[in-house]
Amino acid sequence: MNWLDMVCFVPLAVLSNTALPLSFDPVLIYFASRQSPSAAFALALIGSVCAGLAAAADVQLLKYVRTKTSDRWLAWMPHWRGRRLYVLTFLFALLPLPFSVVRLAVVRHSPETLSYGAAVALGRLPRYLLTVSLWGVLGLPARSSEILFCAGLIFAMIQMCTRRGLAVASIKNLP
């Protein structure tokens, strides 16, 4: 594994777990498919650690969002507290469930940053290891990982443009 791959991989791992509407799986598959199996497993481990760090950053950002959110909106957020929040965070990180539900629960009840990040990292690790393992077994053509990665990036760009367009349209409709 060269340093250039790692310099590209780590920021994409953090951004796809927070800011970008891009799943991390295509990023992992793209980089891991060009490596040996042991290096691919190392990338899965690094990706899960990056997901934990991104989750810790999410907690800090969502604490700020909570101060700007009215109590009326907070009542709509999931009411997960204590150990239940960490167990459900682990399950949502492990399974292909919409993780935004967990983020909404974090807005309502700010968890411990370290514990929340660990729950996300531990939930993502088996999923990423399974992804890396199964991708190699599928025996798909070498370029298929690049096509998947590009399709994911295009989808993320469309999502960002659509959201930006909706935000601009809603601002224009303000009195």
Backbone as CSV, one residue per row, in Angstrom:
resi,resn,N_x,N_y,N_z,CA_x,CA_y,CA_z,C_x,C_y,C_z
1,MET,0.858,-1.174,0.000,0.000,0.000,0.000,0.902,1.234,0.000
2,ASN,0.603,2.157,-0.889,1.433,3.357,-0.940,0.794,4.493,-0.133
3,TRP,1.587,5.501,0.112,1.140,6.618,0.956,0.068,7.457,0.281
4,LEU,0.140,7.547,-1.043,-0.865,8.340,-1.752,-2.257,7.735,-1.569
5,ASP,-2.337,6.400,-1.650,-3.626,5.751,-1.401,-4.139,6.057,0.000
6,MET,-3.238,6.009,0.975,-3.647,6.256,2.357,-4.065,7.716,2.562
7,VAL,-3.361,8.640,1.906,-3.703,10.059,2.020,-5.077,10.328,1.416
8,CYS,-5.457,9.588,0.385,-6.788,9.732,-0.205,-7.845,8.960,0.583
9,PHE,-7.452,7.794,1.100,-8.411,6.903,1.762,-8.932,7.481,3.077
10,VAL,-8.055,7.968,3.928,-8.460,8.415,5.269,-9.442,9.596,5.210
11,PRO,-9.168,10.658,4.447,-10.180,11.729,4.393,-11.515,11.264,3.812
12,LEU,-11.457,10.402,2.779,-12.712,9.881,2.233,-13.453,9.035,3.252
13,ALA,-12.703,8.300,4.075,-13.334,7.471,5.112,-14.047,8.334,6.139
14,VAL,-13.417,9.425,6.532,-14.042,10.309,7.518,-15.226,11.055,6.895
15,LEU,-15.029,11.596,5.705,-16.086,12.383,5.066,-17.292,11.536,4.674
16,SER,-17.060,10.311,4.203,-18.208,9.489,3.809,-18.983,8.981,5.023
17,ASN,-18.383,9.048,6.193,-19.097,8.673,7.413,-19.727,9.879,8.104
18,THR,-19.520,11.080,7.560,-20.128,12.272,8.160,-20.783,13.155,7.112
19,ALA,-19.990,13.931,6.402,-20.505,15.024,5.594,-21.042,14.612,4.230
20,LEU,-20.393,13.677,3.567,-20.814,13.312,2.215,-21.977,12.325,2.243
21,PRO,-22.926,12.502,1.335,-23.998,11.505,1.242,-23.537,10.307,0.422
22,LEU,-22.346,9.801,0.733,-21.735,8.678,0.041,-21.466,7.585,1.049
23,SER,-21.933,6.407,0.747,-21.659,5.281,1.622,-20.174,4.982,1.593
24,PHE,-19.640,4.526,2.711,-18.217,4.219,2.779,-17.889,2.915,2.058
25,ASP,-18.861,2.042,1.871,-18.605,0.743,1.259,-17.954,0.839,-0.121
26,PRO,-18.430,1.688,-1.045,-17.733,1.792,-2.335,-16.304,2.309,-2.200
27,VAL,-16.076,3.210,-1.263,-14.719,3.713,-1.028,-13.826,2.572,-0.563
28,LEU,-14.310,1.810,0.403,-13.542,0.675,0.918,-13.276,-0.354,-0.178
29,ILE,-14.286,-0.684,-0.945,-14.126,-1.671,-2.012,-13.116,-1.191,-3.048
30,TYR,-13.198,0.074,-3.410,-12.275,0.614,-4.410,-10.825,0.481,-3.951
31,PHE,-10.545,0.907,-2.742,-9.160,0.870,-2.264,-8.724,-0.551,-1.894
32,ALA,-9.604,-1.335,-1.295,-9.237,-2.687,-0.861,-9.062,-3.639,-2.031
33,SER,-9.780,-3.424,-3.126,-9.677,-4.344,-4.263,-8.316,-4.259,-4.945
34,ARG,-7.579,-3.208,-4.696,-6.260,-3.049,-5.302,-5.138,-3.477,-4.357
35,GLN,-5.494,-4.095,-3.236,-4.513,-4.477,-2.224,-4.520,-5.987,-1.995
36,SER,-3.551,-6.446,-1.237,-3.524,-7.848,-0.814,-4.623,-8.055,0.230
37,PRO,-5.011,-9.308,0.492,-6.069,-9.540,1.495,-5.726,-8.972,2.874
38,SER,-4.484,-9.090,3.309,-4.132,-8.557,4.632,-4.192,-7.032,4.642
39,ALA,-3.768,-6.395,3.555,-3.862,-4.936,3.475,-5.327,-4.500,3.381
40,ALA,-6.158,-5.287,2.710,-7.588,-4.969,2.624,-8.237,-5.028,4.001
41,PHE,-7.848,-6.031,4.805,-8.380,-6.114,6.169,-7.882,-4.941,7.012
42,ALA,-6.648,-4.517,6.778,-6.119,-3.344,7.486,-6.914,-2.095,7.105
43,LEU,-7.268,-1.976,5.830,-8.094,-0.840,5.395,-9.467,-0.878,6.044
44,ALA,-10.032,-2.068,6.205,-11.327,-2.194,6.885,-11.204,-1.734,8.337
45,LEU,-10.108,-2.099,8.988,-9.875,-1.668,10.365,-9.697,-0.152,10.439
46,ILE,-8.897,0.395,9.535,-8.691,1.849,9.505,-10.011,2.557,9.213
47,GLY,-10.811,1.999,8.308,-12.111,2.596,7.986,-13.047,2.613,9.174
48,SER,-13.035,1.550,9.981,-13.912,1.533,11.157,-13.427,2.517,12.215
49,VAL,-12.114,2.676,12.345,-11.577,3.682,13.278,-11.958,5.088,12.804
50,CYS,-11.865,5.314,11.488,-12.278,6.612,10.933,-13.773,6.852,11.161
51,ALA,-14.582,5.798,11.066,-16.015,5.935,11.344,-16.237,6.320,12.797
52,GLY,-15.458,5.744,13.712,-15.556,6.108,15.131,-15.145,7.554,15.366
53,LEU,-14.074,7.993,14.699,-13.650,9.394,14.829,-14.693,10.343,14.241
54,ALA,-15.268,9.947,13.115,-16.321,10.760,12.505,-17.536,10.839,13.424
55,ALA,-17.850,9.731,14.107,-18.977,9.729,15.044,-18.702,10.655,16.219
56,ALA,-17.455,10.674,16.686,-17.095,11.585,17.776,-17.250,13.038,17.334
57,ALA,-16.872,13.329,16.100,-17.066,14.682,15.565,-18.552,14.994,15.430
58,ASP,-19.340,13.990,15.035,-20.791,14.162,14.945,-21.391,14.572,16.284
59,VAL,-20.940,13.946,17.363,-21.474,14.266,18.697,-21.243,15.738,19.000
60,GLN,-20.051,16.214,18.716,-19.749,17.618,19.000,-20.598,18.553,18.147
61,LEU,-20.765,18.219,16.879,-21.595,19.043,15.997,-23.057,18.999,16.417
62,LEU,-23.542,17.810,16.773,-24.951,17.664,17.124,-25.276,18.274,18.482
63,LYS,-24.282,18.421,19.358,-24.492,19.173,20.600,-24.798,20.631,20.273
64,TYR,-24.101,21.157,19.290,-24.351,22.526,18.851,-25.741,22.634,18.215
65,VAL,-26.095,21.648,17.390,-27.415,21.658,16.749,-28.513,21.635,17.797
66,ARG,-28.298,20.896,18.872,-29.301,20.808,19.939,-29.583,22.168,20.558
67,THR,-28.555,22.986,20.713,-28.767,24.311,21.299,-29.595,25.210,20.390
68,LYS,-29.599,24.916,19.097,-30.339,25.728,18.127,-31.704,25.134,17.767
69,THR,-32.053,23.988,18.349,-33.296,23.298,18.021,-34.336,23.545,19.115
70,SER,-35.546,23.835,18.693,-36.608,24.095,19.673,-37.063,22.784,20.313
71,ASP,-37.637,22.904,21.485,-38.118,21.721,22.199,-39.223,21.006,21.432
72,ARG,-39.970,21.746,20.655,-41.034,21.141,19.857,-40.452,20.126,18.861
73,TRP,-39.336,20.477,18.232,-38.696,19.556,17.292,-37.997,18.418,18.012
74,LEU,-37.455,18.696,19.165,-36.766,17.641,19.923,-37.734,16.538,20.345
75,ALA,-38.992,16.883,20.527,-39.977,15.871,20.914,-40.169,14.819,19.814
76,TRP,-39.862,15.157,18.581,-39.992,14.213,17.472,-38.794,13.279,17.353
77,MET,-37.713,13.602,18.008,-36.488,12.797,17.911,-36.644,11.493,18.695
78,PRO,-35.927,10.448,18.284,-35.985,9.184,19.039,-35.542,9.387,20.487
79,HIS,-36.194,8.698,21.379,-35.939,8.850,22.817,-35.131,7.649,23.328
80,TRP,-33.857,7.619,22.938,-32.967,6.550,23.373,-32.010,7.139,24.390
81,ARG,-31.904,6.503,25.545,-31.024,7.008,26.590,-30.144,5.884,27.101
82,GLY,-29.058,6.271,27.720,-28.188,5.338,28.417,-27.663,4.223,27.540
83,ARG,-27.688,3.021,28.096,-27.143,1.853,27.409,-27.896,1.553,26.113
84,ARG,-29.182,1.822,26.100,-29.995,1.566,24.904,-29.446,2.344,23.701
85,LEU,-29.005,3.574,23.910,-28.460,4.380,22.818,-27.226,3.706,22.215
86,TYR,-26.340,3.183,23.065,-25.108,2.567,22.568,-25.392,1.240,21.870
87,VAL,-26.325,0.460,22.396,-26.672,-0.816,21.771,-27.310,-0.564,20.403
88,LEU,-28.231,0.370,20.333,-28.878,0.671,19.058,-27.900,1.320,18.079
89,THR,-26.976,2.123,18.577,-25.936,2.691,17.718,-25.095,1.582,17.114
90,PHE,-24.702,0.611,17.935,-23.928,-0.536,17.446,-24.703,-1.285,16.368
91,LEU,-25.985,-1.560,16.623,-26.797,-2.311,15.662,-26.999,-1.538,14.359
92,PHE,-27.251,-0.244,14.446,-27.442,0.553,13.238,-26.132,0.681,12.466
93,ALA,-25.001,0.691,13.163,-23.703,0.741,12.488,-23.377,-0.597,11.835
94,LEU,-23.789,-1.673,12.457,-23.510,-3.013,11.943,-24.382,-3.369,10.746
95,LEU,-25.646,-3.072,10.841,-26.611,-3.454,9.814,-26.813,-2.314,8.824
96,PRO,-27.254,-2.626,7.622,-27.502,-1.553,6.644,-28.823,-0.833,6.915
97,LEU,-28.904,-0.201,8.069,-30.075,0.572,8.467,-29.747,2.059,8.332
98,PRO,-30.749,2.909,8.190,-30.468,4.352,8.040,-29.866,4.936,9.321
99,PHE,-28.599,5.289,9.259,-27.889,5.754,10.444,-28.355,7.138,10.894
100,SER,-29.076,7.855,10.027,-29.578,9.169,10.435,-30.526,9.093,11.612
101,VAL,-31.165,7.946,11.807,-32.040,7.763,12.965,-31.218,7.885,14.251
102,VAL,-30.040,7.306,14.236,-29.156,7.398,15.407,-28.709,8.839,15.605
103,ARG,-28.392,9.516,14.526,-27.969,10.919,14.641,-29.085,11.781,15.235
104,LEU,-30.326,11.484,14.883,-31.447,12.223,15.470,-31.543,11.952,16.973
105,ALA,-31.294,10.710,17.373,-31.310,10.390,18.806,-30.183,11.105,19.530
106,VAL,-29.046,11.273,18.854,-27.908,11.966,19.463,-28.217,13.448,19.647
107,VAL,-29.022,14.007,18.744,-29.416,15.412,18.913,-30.194,15.574,20.214
108,ARG,-31.065,14.631,20.492,-31.906,14.729,21.696,-31.126,14.451,22.971
109,HIS,-30.299,13.425,22.969,-29.531,13.040,24.158,-28.073,12.899,23.774
110,SER,-27.267,13.840,24.158,-25.855,13.806,23.808,-25.137,12.714,24.596
111,PRO,-24.600,11.713,23.898,-23.903,10.624,24.589,-22.458,11.006,24.899
112,GLU,-21.782,10.133,25.625,-20.350,10.297,25.832,-19.663,10.134,24.494
113,THR,-18.797,11.057,24.154,-18.160,11.050,22.846,-17.367,9.781,22.602
114,LEU,-16.544,9.371,23.551,-15.691,8.198,23.382,-16.518,6.915,23.259
115,SER,-17.525,6.753,24.102,-18.364,5.550,24.060,-19.166,5.472,22.767
116,TYR,-19.669,6.594,22.321,-20.437,6.633,21.076,-19.538,6.292,19.887
117,GLY,-18.360,6.890,19.841,-17.407,6.591,18.771,-17.002,5.130,18.773
118,ALA,-16.801,4.555,19.954,-16.439,3.136,20.056,-17.583,2.246,19.576
119,ALA,-18.816,2.600,19.916,-19.969,1.806,19.469,-20.072,1.814,17.949
120,VAL,-19.824,2.968,17.336,-19.868,3.054,15.874,-18.725,2.249,15.267
121,ALA,-17.516,2.419,15.780,-16.357,1.701,15.225,-16.522,0.190,15.366
122,LEU,-16.992,-0.261,16.524,-17.178,-1.703,16.732,-18.315,-2.260,15.876
123,GLY,-19.306,-1.445,15.593,-20.393,-1.883,14.727,-19.982,-1.936,13.262
124,ARG,-19.167,-0.986,12.853,-18.742,-0.940,11.452,-17.693,-2.000,11.112
125,LEU,-16.826,-2.357,12.056,-15.717,-3.268,11.759,-16.182,-4.602,11.174
126,PRO,-17.116,-5.344,11.794,-17.526,-6.614,11.172,-18.153,-6.421,9.787
127,ARG,-18.885,-5.337,9.641,-19.513,-5.055,8.344,-18.449,-4.801,7.279
128,TYR,-17.435,-4.028,7.611,-16.375,-3.732,6.651,-15.530,-4.963,6.359
129,LEU,-15.251,-5.762,7.382,-14.496,-7.000,7.155,-15.273,-7.954,6.252
130,LEU,-16.572,-8.045,6.468,-17.411,-8.887,5.625,-17.450,-8.359,4.190
131,THR,-17.534,-7.065,4.036,-17.538,-6.452,2.704,-16.257,-6.781,1.961
132,VAL,-15.120,-6.621,2.627,-13.828,-6.895,1.997,-13.713,-8.381,1.659
133,SER,-14.163,-9.235,2.562,-14.077,-10.679,2.325,-14.963,-11.107,1.159
134,LEU,-16.201,-10.650,1.148,-17.134,-11.060,0.103,-16.776,-10.479,-1.257
135,TRP,-16.239,-9.291,-1.281,-15.891,-8.673,-2.564,-14.844,-9.514,-3.282
136,GLY,-13.853,-10.010,-2.547,-12.831,-10.845,-3.167,-13.373,-12.173,-3.652
137,VAL,-14.348,-12.722,-2.949,-14.929,-14.019,-3.310,-15.824,-13.912,-4.550
138,LEU,-16.436,-12.754,-4.758,-17.359,-12.602,-5.880,-16.681,-12.773,-7.233
139,GLY,-15.401,-12.459,-7.312,-14.672,-12.620,-8.562,-15.146,-11.703,-9.675
140,LEU,-15.536,-10.505,-9.322,-15.995,-9.533,-10.313,-14.804,-8.978,-11.091
141,PRO,-15.041,-8.430,-12.273,-13.937,-7.848,-13.044,-13.229,-6.746,-12.266
142,ALA,-11.972,-6.545,-12.578,-11.144,-5.595,-11.825,-11.713,-4.175,-11.860
143,ARG,-12.294,-3.768,-12.960,-12.811,-2.403,-13.094,-14.139,-2.193,-12.374
144,SER,-14.770,-3.235,-11.908,-16.087,-3.082,-11.280,-16.020,-2.255,-10.008
145,SER,-14.920,-2.320,-9.267,-14.808,-1.497,-8.062,-14.717,-0.017,-8.421
146,GLU,-14.040,0.284,-9.521,-13.940,1.675,-9.970,-15.296,2.193,-10.435
147,ILE,-16.046,1.341,-11.117,-17.383,1.738,-11.572,-18.297,1.989,-10.377
148,LEU,-18.232,1.112,-9.378,-19.029,1.289,-8.166,-18.652,2.574,-7.440
149,PHE,-17.358,2.849,-7.334,-16.873,4.054,-6.670,-17.349,5.302,-7.413
150,CYS,-17.205,5.321,-8.750,-17.645,6.479,-9.541,-19.162,6.662,-9.463
151,ALA,-19.890,5.559,-9.488,-21.350,5.658,-9.363,-21.732,6.244,-8.005
152,GLY,-21.027,5.838,-6.956,-21.278,6.398,-5.626,-20.979,7.884,-5.564
153,LEU,-19.864,8.303,-6.188,-19.525,9.727,-6.211,-20.547,10.540,-6.995
154,ILE,-20.981,10.019,-8.120,-21.990,10.723,-8.920,-23.294,10.849,-8.133
155,PHE,-23.694,9.768,-7.469,-24.901,9.811,-6.647,-24.751,10.845,-5.530
156,ALA,-23.572,10.899,-4.891,-23.343,11.871,-3.823,-23.422,13.299,-4.358
157,MET,-22.851,13.534,-5.531,-22.909,14.878,-6.119,-24.342,15.283,-6.444
158,ILE,-25.098,14.344,-6.991,-26.504,14.634,-7.306,-27.267,14.955,-6.029
159,GLN,-27.034,14.180,-4.973,-27.704,14.427,-3.697,-27.343,15.808,-3.152
160,MET,-26.053,16.150,-3.220,-25.621,17.450,-2.697,-26.228,18.587,-3.514
161,CYS,-26.253,18.449,-4.833,-26.839,19.489,-5.681,-28.337,19.611,-5.448
162,THR,-29.005,18.476,-5.286,-30.439,18.490,-5.028,-30.727,19.172,-3.703
163,ARG,-29.963,18.826,-2.687,-30.159,19.462,-1.378,-29.883,20.946,-1.446
164,ARG,-28.818,21.317,-2.146,-28.489,22.732,-2.274,-29.590,23.454,-3.031
165,GLY,-30.116,22.820,-4.088,-31.215,23.413,-4.843,-32.458,23.582,-4.005
166,LEU,-32.767,22.567,-3.167,-33.918,22.676,-2.284,-33.716,23.767,-1.251
167,ALA,-32.500,23.900,-0.734,-32.216,24.928,0.254,-32.338,26.314,-0.364
168,VAL,-31.821,26.468,-1.581,-31.923,27.762,-2.258,-33.384,28.085,-2.556
169,ALA,-34.151,27.100,-3.009,-35.558,27.324,-3.314,-36.339,27.692,-2.061
170,SER,-36.027,27.054,-0.939,-36.749,27.384,0.294,-36.365,28.758,0.814
171,ILE,-35.136,29.166,0.596,-34.714,30.511,1.026,-35.405,31.562,0.153
172,LYS,-35.536,31.282,-1.136,-36.186,32.234,-2.028,-37.670,32.399,-1.703
173,ASN,-38.277,31.378,-1.122,-39.710,31.439,-0.782,-39.987,32.107,0.548
174,LEU,-38.940,32.495,1.279,-39.152,33.179,2.555,-39.707,34.573,2.307
175,PRO,-40.562,35.061,3.188,-41.133,36.412,2.991,-40.114,37.492,3.229
